[in-house]
Amino acid sequence: MFGADNLTAVNLDPKLLEILACPNCRSELRVDDAASELVCTGCGYAYPVRDDIPVLLIDEARKPDTGSASGASSS
């Protein structure tokens, strides 16, 4: 159930993007307009952008998928 505001592009000042860094590993962030997120170029964490405000909290970040590469199963 996604609202129409989820379909808009991230609207952040380019100067702000230059100084923002990933709170997890301090790498640069890139904009993912389709998902309305800032994605870390280092660790891969994706931070949501809500109402043009980046939520740079590690607890709110979407972690990169690592389970498929491990080959371990819980069955």
Secondary structure, DSSP 8 states (H G I E B T S, - for coil): ---GGGGS-----HHHHHH---TTT---EEEETTTTEEEESSS--EEEEETTEE---GGGSB----HHHH-----
